[in-house]
């Protein structure tokens, strides 16, 4: 059994959003195209409280892109984004939600970010995604979405660590690239960890 994990296909990560990933909206059509090939499709959703400590505005003297110590973890500073109950936090309207079985919110603790769809960065809390997949006898997961160098990467690496056979659909991802080359480096890091890197055209072939 296999599942598709769509990572953070939200308005704030698409052009015009508070933390827009370049060409992030191009992932939506790819998601819609591959979804019919999976019996289980789940979505992760950044769902931050306004006081989240990853927001530069909540850490006076910092700006987006800075890295500081937050609760003992090195934390990148971001613009306020995907704030609970705001339009920016909503899943992109172009996604075919009829195919989505369930949604897992992350980043809800103001003290910890949550790049991974499985845990927060401190691994203090689980989102419930691992248990959900295990209960459905899913052994293989395909991951795509936003962004390659953060939430896709950490979701894929955690899935691998949890024992799933993991595939990342590379053309279904886009990178933030705080530093040029971060996207390619993330792909290589995932590959080195045993994650399979594939293209959407191979799904269902």
Rosetta silent file (secondary structure, phi, psi, omega in degrees, C-alpha in Angstrom):
SEQUENCE: XXXXXXXXXXXXXXXXXXXXXXXXXXXXXXXXXXXXXXXXXXXXXXXXXXXXXXXXXXXXXXXXXXXXXXXXXXXXXXXXXXXXXXXXXXXXXXXXXXXXXXXXXXXXXXXXXXXXXXXXXXXXXXXXXXXXXXXXXXXXXXXXXXXXXXXXXXXXXXXXXXXXXXXXXXXXXXXXXXXXXXXXXXXXXXXXXXXXXXXXXXXXX
SCORE:     score description
SCORE:     0.000 S_00000001
   1 L     0.000  141.060 -179.669    0.000    0.000    0.000 S_00000001
   2 E  -134.050  155.656 -179.399    1.231    3.481   -0.822 S_00000001
   3 E  -132.550  155.032  174.130    0.198    7.026    0.006 S_00000001
   4 E  -107.668  126.162  176.735    0.815   10.477   -1.427 S_00000001
   5 E  -108.062  114.139  177.175    1.781   13.237    1.025 S_00000001
   6 E   -96.159  115.760 -170.661    1.149   16.749   -0.321 S_00000001
   7 E   -95.974  114.459  165.096    3.239   19.143    1.729 S_00000001
   8 L    52.097   48.480  176.557    1.995   22.654    2.537 S_00000001
   9 L   -82.471   70.948 -170.096    0.288   23.570   -0.752 S_00000001
  10 E  -115.973  156.389 -176.085   -0.912   26.782    0.870 S_00000001
  11 H   -57.027  -40.096 -176.295   -1.578   30.302   -0.355 S_00000001
  12 H   -67.840  -18.055  178.308    1.241   31.887    1.643 S_00000001
  13 H   -96.589    1.463  179.350    3.803   29.644   -0.090 S_00000001
  14 L  -107.210  163.695 -178.143    2.541   30.515   -3.572 S_00000001
  15 L   -49.601  132.867 -176.131    3.156   33.709   -5.572 S_00000001
  16 L    92.960  -10.772 -179.332    1.623   36.687   -3.780 S_00000001
  17 L   -84.053  171.731 -176.240    1.829   34.948   -0.399 S_00000001
  18 L   -67.310  -28.204  178.932    3.689   36.063    2.715 S_00000001
  19 L  -134.830   60.890 -172.653    6.469   33.497    2.177 S_00000001
  20 L   -66.207  128.331  173.367    6.157   32.877   -1.536 S_00000001
  21 L   -89.468  127.587 -179.118    8.240   30.038   -2.958 S_00000001
  22 L   -50.857  125.023  178.579    9.321   30.892   -6.519 S_00000001
  23 L    60.344   26.260 -178.500    6.904   29.156   -8.937 S_00000001
  24 L   -60.877  -31.109 -178.168    5.317   27.386   -5.979 S_00000001
  25 L   -69.987  -15.547  178.409    1.912   27.362   -7.652 S_00000001
  26 H   -66.564  -16.616  179.721    3.289   25.129  -10.419 S_00000001
  27 H   -73.577  -21.657 -173.454    3.089   22.213   -7.989 S_00000001
  28 H   -65.102  -47.446 -179.033   -0.714   22.278   -7.901 S_00000001
  29 H   -63.181  -36.115  178.815   -1.283   20.931  -11.403 S_00000001
  30 H   -66.850  -43.269  176.951    1.270   18.172  -10.779 S_00000001
  31 H   -57.755  -46.784 -179.289   -0.469   17.208   -7.535 S_00000001
  32 H   -62.289  -34.370 -177.810   -3.820   17.023   -9.330 S_00000001
  33 H   -71.706  -36.924 -175.469   -2.317   14.890  -12.074 S_00000001
  34 H   -90.705  -19.804 -175.892   -0.735   12.264   -9.780 S_00000001
  35 H   -53.936  -40.362 -177.727   -3.441   12.015   -7.101 S_00000001
  36 L   -62.573  -13.638 -179.390   -5.625    9.523   -9.011 S_00000001
  37 L   -87.042    3.177 -177.844   -2.769    6.994   -8.862 S_00000001
  38 L  -125.568  137.645  176.491   -2.986    6.764   -5.047 S_00000001
  39 L   -78.727  -24.981  179.250   -5.676    5.227   -2.873 S_00000001
  40 E  -126.038  122.146  175.759   -4.604    7.444    0.057 S_00000001
  41 E  -126.017  126.015  177.390   -3.774   11.144   -0.327 S_00000001
  42 E  -124.960  155.899 -178.465   -3.058   13.337    2.684 S_00000001
  43 E  -121.988  138.255  168.918   -2.188   17.010    2.996 S_00000001
  44 E  -101.294  151.799 -175.011   -0.013   18.767    5.570 S_00000001
  45 E  -141.645  116.182  170.432   -0.835   22.331    6.558 S_00000001
  46 E   -61.675  132.707 -172.521    1.301   24.882    8.374 S_00000001
  47 L  -145.356   73.040 -170.111   -1.024   26.303   11.041 S_00000001
  48 E   -87.206  138.539  167.960    0.898   28.826   13.123 S_00000001
  49 L   -69.168  154.688 -177.515   -0.389   30.847   16.070 S_00000001
  50 L   -58.072  -28.711 -176.460    0.260   34.604   15.661 S_00000001
  51 L   -90.324   19.127 -174.916    2.916   34.515   18.430 S_00000001
  52 L   -59.616  135.851 -174.387    4.992   31.799   16.744 S_00000001
  53 L   -76.334   -5.277  174.695    8.675   32.098   17.625 S_00000001
  54 L   -84.913   -5.788 -179.956    9.821   31.403   14.070 S_00000001
  55 E   -86.531  127.631  179.918    8.431   34.774   12.979 S_00000001
  56 H   -57.057  -35.984 -177.903   11.019   37.547   12.847 S_00000001
  57 H   -61.919  -23.350  179.391    8.379   40.025   14.025 S_00000001
  58 H   -92.610    3.506  178.432    8.173   38.099   17.321 S_00000001
  59 L  -130.618   84.161 -175.091   11.940   38.293   17.874 S_00000001
  60 L   -50.820  136.652 -179.627   12.937   41.984   18.040 S_00000001
  61 L    92.982   -5.075  178.635   16.205   42.728   16.305 S_00000001
  62 L  -107.470  163.522  175.124   15.924   39.861   13.839 S_00000001
  63 L  -136.728  158.885  177.942   14.937   39.796   10.185 S_00000001
  64 L   -53.944  134.406 -177.243   13.807   36.995    7.868 S_00000001
  65 L   103.104  -23.549  175.507   16.740   34.781    6.973 S_00000001
  66 L   -67.148  154.909  175.151   18.512   35.204   10.320 S_00000001
  67 E  -122.755  124.570 -178.997   19.140   32.057   12.358 S_00000001
  68 E  -131.580  169.276  175.812   18.851   32.239   16.149 S_00000001
  69 E   -85.154  122.461  176.217   18.552   29.864   19.094 S_00000001
  70 E  -127.746  115.359  179.392   14.907   29.196   19.995 S_00000001
  71 L    54.001   36.568  176.457   14.200   26.725   22.803 S_00000001
  72 L    82.480    7.523 -178.333   17.639   25.169   22.244 S_00000001
  73 E  -123.275  138.369  175.391   17.161   24.686   18.501 S_00000001
  74 E   -70.306  119.367 -171.936   18.715   26.669   15.653 S_00000001
  75 E  -124.207  124.227  172.338   15.728   28.372   14.068 S_00000001
  76 E   -70.644  142.225  175.266   15.528   30.324   10.824 S_00000001
  77 L   -88.982  137.134 -178.050   13.515   33.524   11.063 S_00000001
  78 E  -126.953  158.897  166.709   10.607   33.849    8.643 S_00000001
  79 L   -63.239  153.244  174.761    8.016   36.446    7.760 S_00000001
  80 L   -58.685  127.174 -174.960    4.743   35.802    9.568 S_00000001
  81 L  -151.722  156.410  176.913    3.014   33.187    7.412 S_00000001
  82 L    47.968   45.091  178.221    0.271   30.552    7.473 S_00000001
  83 E   -75.236  135.506 -176.624   -1.255   32.142   10.557 S_00000001
  84 L   -48.250  136.321  175.075   -4.248   30.200   11.841 S_00000001
  85 L    65.589   21.489  174.698   -7.622   31.199   10.376 S_00000001
  86 L  -110.898  157.335  179.334   -6.108   33.545    7.751 S_00000001
  87 H   -57.901  -33.514 -179.118   -6.464   33.249    3.955 S_00000001
  88 H   -64.031  -25.960 -178.631   -2.716   32.684    3.633 S_00000001
  89 H   -83.026  -12.565 -175.524   -2.959   29.486    5.673 S_00000001
  90 L   -71.703  150.059  174.218   -5.636   27.977    3.439 S_00000001
  91 E   -65.743  139.793 -176.871   -4.874   25.169    1.006 S_00000001
  92 L   -53.282  134.003 -175.175   -4.539   26.517   -2.551 S_00000001
  93 L   -63.433  -22.150 -178.315   -7.955   26.700   -4.213 S_00000001
  94 L   -77.231  -11.738 -178.854   -6.655   24.961   -7.330 S_00000001
  95 L   -75.188  135.529  178.570   -5.980   21.696   -5.523 S_00000001
  96 L   -76.240   89.243 -173.871   -8.559   18.962   -6.159 S_00000001
  97 H   -71.665  -14.039  178.428   -9.542   18.451   -2.529 S_00000001
  98 H   -63.011  -23.043 -179.384  -12.070   15.750   -3.423 S_00000001
  99 H   -87.499   -7.913 -173.380   -9.128   13.357   -3.688 S_00000001
 100 L   -88.154  124.074 -178.628   -7.753   14.240   -0.228 S_00000001
 101 L   -80.910  -36.837 -176.183   -8.484   11.700    2.521 S_00000001
 102 E  -160.114  164.803 -177.665   -7.198   13.705    5.477 S_00000001
 103 E  -131.740  138.112 -178.663   -5.288   16.805    6.572 S_00000001
 104 E  -122.878  116.249  179.137   -2.587   17.134    9.237 S_00000001
 105 E   -81.285  146.390  179.483   -1.875   20.503   10.821 S_00000001
 106 E  -143.596  164.689 -178.874    1.659   21.307   11.972 S_00000001
 107 L    73.270   24.803 -175.911    3.557   24.191   13.541 S_00000001
 108 L   -83.310  -17.646  178.917    0.769   24.764   16.050 S_00000001
 109 L   -85.562  122.749 -177.147    3.094   25.088   19.074 S_00000001
 110 L   -62.730  -19.376 -175.858    4.339   28.692   19.363 S_00000001
 111 L   -90.024  -15.202 -175.361    7.694   27.503   20.742 S_00000001
 112 L  -135.093  137.773  171.380    8.635   25.074   17.955 S_00000001
 113 L   -78.482  172.148 -179.889    8.574   25.157   14.195 S_00000001
 114 L  -148.774   83.316  176.665    7.456   22.061   12.326 S_00000001
 115 L   -69.045  -39.012 -176.771    9.043   21.546    8.945 S_00000001
 116 L   -78.539  145.475  173.249    8.197   17.844    8.987 S_00000001
 117 L   -74.688   -6.275 -176.721    4.706   16.539    8.434 S_00000001
 118 L  -103.416  -38.445 -174.728    5.396   13.991   11.193 S_00000001
 119 E  -142.971  162.812  166.275    6.952   15.942   14.102 S_00000001
 120 L   -76.947  171.038 -174.240    7.880   19.416   15.261 S_00000001
 121 L   -66.344  -24.221  176.777   11.564   20.315   15.012 S_00000001
 122 L   -88.173   -2.300 -175.707   12.171   19.434   18.641 S_00000001
 123 L    52.217   37.559  175.338   10.360   16.099   18.163 S_00000001
 124 L   -85.080  -30.104 -176.356    8.313   16.955   21.232 S_00000001
 125 L  -134.429  143.186  172.467    5.013   16.319   19.470 S_00000001
 126 E  -100.055  149.863  179.723    3.830   14.051   16.672 S_00000001
 127 L   -82.265  -16.487 -174.897    1.183   15.198   14.207 S_00000001
 128 L    98.049   -5.890 -177.384   -0.474   11.784   14.062 S_00000001
 129 H   -65.023  -42.495 -178.808    0.505   11.227   10.423 S_00000001
 130 H   -61.292  -45.398  179.462    2.766    8.232   11.127 S_00000001
 131 H   -64.033  -39.935  178.937    0.067    6.435   13.106 S_00000001
 132 H   -58.494  -47.433 -179.003   -2.511    7.232   10.432 S_00000001
 133 H   -67.665  -41.836 -178.358   -0.373    5.666    7.697 S_00000001
 134 H   -64.224  -39.826  179.057    0.595    2.654    9.805 S_00000001
 135 H   -62.030  -23.674 -178.961   -3.038    1.927   10.690 S_00000001
 136 L  -100.161   14.386  177.113   -3.753    1.717    6.958 S_00000001
 137 L    59.136   31.380  179.339   -0.896   -0.709    6.301 S_00000001
 138 L   -85.717  126.747 -178.724    0.910    1.843    4.165 S_00000001
 139 L  -109.824  -22.329 -172.260    4.576    1.013    3.666 S_00000001
 140 E  -122.976  129.715  178.399    5.472    3.323    0.787 S_00000001
 141 E  -125.427  141.399  173.093    5.032    7.103    0.705 S_00000001
 142 E  -110.347  133.354 -174.117    5.450    9.622   -2.088 S_00000001
 143 E  -123.099  136.540  173.621    6.159   13.192   -1.012 S_00000001
 144 E  -156.061  163.389  176.588    5.864   16.433   -2.980 S_00000001
 145 E   135.622 -142.863 -171.740    5.034   20.085   -2.368 S_00000001
 146 E  -128.104  130.165   -1.381    6.580   23.125   -0.714 S_00000001
 147 L  -119.592  154.597 -174.795    9.320   23.581   -0.129 S_00000001
 148 H   -49.538  -45.854 -170.098   12.059   21.196   -1.296 S_00000001
 149 H   -88.441    1.118  177.354   14.701   22.497    1.099 S_00000001
 150 H  -132.225  -88.329 -169.121   12.533   22.635    4.222 S_00000001
 151 H   -71.204  -33.744  174.701    9.191   20.915    4.720 S_00000001
 152 H   -65.825  -47.485 -177.956    9.499   18.407    1.879 S_00000001
 153 H   -59.260  -49.019 -175.502   13.015   17.453    2.958 S_00000001
 154 H   -71.184  -32.637  175.154   12.189   17.007    6.631 S_00000001
 155 H   -64.476  -44.967 -179.530    8.970   15.138    5.893 S_00000001
 156 H   -65.821  -42.915 -178.702   10.847   12.737    3.615 S_00000001
 157 H   -66.683  -40.058  177.997   13.746   12.242    6.040 S_00000001
 158 H   -67.115  -39.838  177.576   11.423   11.595    8.976 S_00000001
 159 H   -59.996  -41.963  178.317    9.370    9.154    6.898 S_00000001
 160 H   -63.327  -44.698  179.954   12.561    7.292    6.044 S_00000001
 161 H   -63.251  -30.777  179.668   13.635    7.233    9.695 S_00000001
 162 L   -79.389   -5.404  174.613   10.213    5.879   10.627 S_00000001
 163 L   101.919    5.495  176.933   10.748    2.935    8.292 S_00000001
 164 L   -80.074  152.618  169.990    8.703    3.909    5.250 S_00000001
 165 E   -84.205  117.049 -165.246    9.942    3.371    1.708 S_00000001
 166 E  -114.962  133.289  175.654   10.118    7.009    0.576 S_00000001
 167 E  -123.858  134.539  172.812    9.895    8.618   -2.862 S_00000001
 168 E  -110.314  127.804  178.634   10.124   12.352   -3.535 S_00000001
 169 E   -86.405   96.847 -167.627    8.489   13.621   -6.731 S_00000001
 170 E   -62.418  -42.300 -178.213   11.150   16.160   -7.663 S_00000001
 171 E   -74.909   -6.098  174.582    9.260   18.072  -10.358 S_00000001
 172 E   -96.428   15.283  179.889    6.340   18.395   -7.904 S_00000001
 173 E  -126.857  154.979  171.108    8.485   20.439   -5.510 S_00000001
 174 E  -136.914  151.980 -173.686    9.897   23.966   -5.483 S_00000001
 175 L  -108.199  149.872  173.913   12.597   25.373   -3.187 S_00000001
 176 L   -71.883  -49.568 -178.749   12.819   28.496   -1.013 S_00000001
 177 L    58.655   63.939  168.435   16.600   28.792   -1.509 S_00000001
 178 L   -56.268  -34.824  171.105   17.610   31.170    1.266 S_00000001
 179 L  -120.519  138.167  178.675   21.013   30.359   -0.217 S_00000001
 180 L   -55.780  134.983  179.784   21.420   29.546   -3.918 S_00000001
 181 L    93.966   -5.095 -179.162   21.673   25.797   -4.398 S_00000001
 182 H   -59.884  -36.462 -179.421   19.718   24.864   -1.260 S_00000001
 183 H   -64.445  -47.384  178.821   17.148   22.982   -3.341 S_00000001
 184 H   -64.542  -38.512  179.324   19.723   20.812   -5.100 S_00000001
 185 H   -63.888  -37.950  178.498   21.539   20.229   -1.810 S_00000001
 186 H   -64.554  -41.055  177.674   18.279   19.060   -0.218 S_00000001
 187 H   -60.531  -44.376 -179.516   17.717   16.575   -3.044 S_00000001
 188 H   -67.140  -36.754  177.627   21.210   15.180   -2.568 S_00000001
 189 H   -63.738  -42.991  178.901   20.750   14.960    1.212 S_00000001
 190 H   -65.911  -43.652  179.173   17.533   13.012    0.764 S_00000001
 191 H   -60.141  -42.585 -179.847   19.105   10.737   -1.835 S_00000001
 192 H   -63.979  -26.872  179.383   22.051   10.042    0.491 S_00000001
 193 L   -84.201   -1.561  178.807   19.561    9.040    3.218 S_00000001
 194 L    98.650    9.544  176.164   18.011    6.434    0.914 S_00000001
 195 L   -79.529  136.041  177.289   15.075    8.449   -0.403 S_00000001
 196 E   -82.530  132.041  178.192   14.194    7.673   -4.036 S_00000001
 197 E  -105.558  120.614 -174.932   14.037   10.749   -6.259 S_00000001
 198 E  -132.047  171.200  175.597   11.533   10.376   -9.106 S_00000001
 199 L  -108.872  154.862 -176.292    9.602   12.460  -11.643 S_00000001
 200 H   -62.475  -29.459  179.880    5.829   12.734  -11.801 S_00000001
 201 H   -62.327  -21.078 -179.545    5.776   11.137  -15.244 S_00000001
 202 H   -83.735  -11.212 -178.198    6.880    7.862  -13.685 S_00000001
 203 L   -75.061  122.682  179.827    3.847    7.706  -11.398 S_00000001
 204 L    82.761   -0.902 -179.673    1.414    5.155  -12.744 S_00000001
 205 L   -71.349    0.000    0.000    3.705    4.254  -15.628 S_00000001
